[in-house]
Amino acid sequence: MLAAGVAQLAEHVLGKDGVTSSILVSSLRINMRETITLECTVCKKRNYTTTKNKKLHQDRLEMSKFCNACHKHTPHKEIK
């Protein structure tokens, strides 16, 4: 909805001939999520990747996940 309003405003200001595409509108989106890797604390194998919002959660993520190498649920921590 917002993108359509911005495109209409650009057409109004620049005229229909002055607007060639709406790529600028889609490039304004900022992705706040960052891909992280989870490592098994027992065998040190890197098993999982996921995303998290770095602005909301600065501390390292730790969760219990199934490790294929250990064949059991073990704690997995975020690595750099």
C-alpha positions in Angstrom: 0.0 0.0 0.0 2.8 2.4 0.9 4.7 1.6 -2.3 1.7 2.5 -4.4 1.3 5.8 -2.7 4.9 6.7 -3.1 4.8 5.7 -6.8 1.7 7.9 -7.3 3.4 10.8 -5.6 6.5 10.4 -7.8 4.3 10.4 -10.9 2.5 13.5 -9.7 5.8 15.4 -9.0 7.9 14.2 -11.9 5.1 13.5 -14.5 4.4 10.1 -16.0 7.4 10.5 -18.5 9.8 11.2 -15.6 9.1 8.0 -13.8 10.6 4.9 -15.4 10.2 2.3 -12.7 9.5 1.8 -9.0 12.8 0.0 -8.2 13.8 2.8 -5.9 10.7 2.1 -3.7 11.6 -1.6 -3.3 15.2 -0.8 -2.5 14.2 1.3 0.6 13.4 -1.9 2.6 16.1 -2.7 5.1 16.5 -6.2 6.3 17.2 -6.3 10.1 17.6 -10.1 10.3 21.0 -11.7 10.1 21.9 -15.3 9.4 23.6 -17.1 12.3 25.1 -20.6 12.6 24.4 -22.9 15.6 27.1 -25.3 16.9 26.7 -28.3 19.1 28.4 -27.8 22.5 29.3 -31.5 22.8 30.9 -32.4 19.5 31.4 -28.9 18.1 29.7 -29.8 14.8 27.9 -26.9 13.1 24.4 -28.3 12.4 21.9 -25.5 12.0 21.5 -22.1 10.4 18.8 -19.6 11.4 18.1 -15.9 11.5 17.7 -13.4 14.3 17.2 -9.7 14.7 20.5 -8.3 15.9 18.9 -5.0 17.2 16.5 -6.8 19.5 18.7 -9.7 20.6 22.4 -8.7 21.0 23.3 -11.7 23.2 24.2 -15.1 21.7 21.4 -17.5 21.0 21.4 -20.9 22.8 18.8 -23.7 22.3 18.4 -27.4 22.5 18.5 -29.0 19.1 19.0 -32.6 17.8 22.6 -33.3 16.8 23.0 -35.9 14.0 26.6 -36.7 15.1 25.7 -37.2 18.8 22.3 -38.8 18.0 20.6 -36.9 20.9 19.3 -33.5 21.8 22.2 -31.3 23.0 22.6 -27.5 23.6 23.5 -25.6 20.5 25.1 -22.1 20.7 25.5 -19.3 18.2 29.0 -18.9 16.8 30.6 -15.9 15.2 
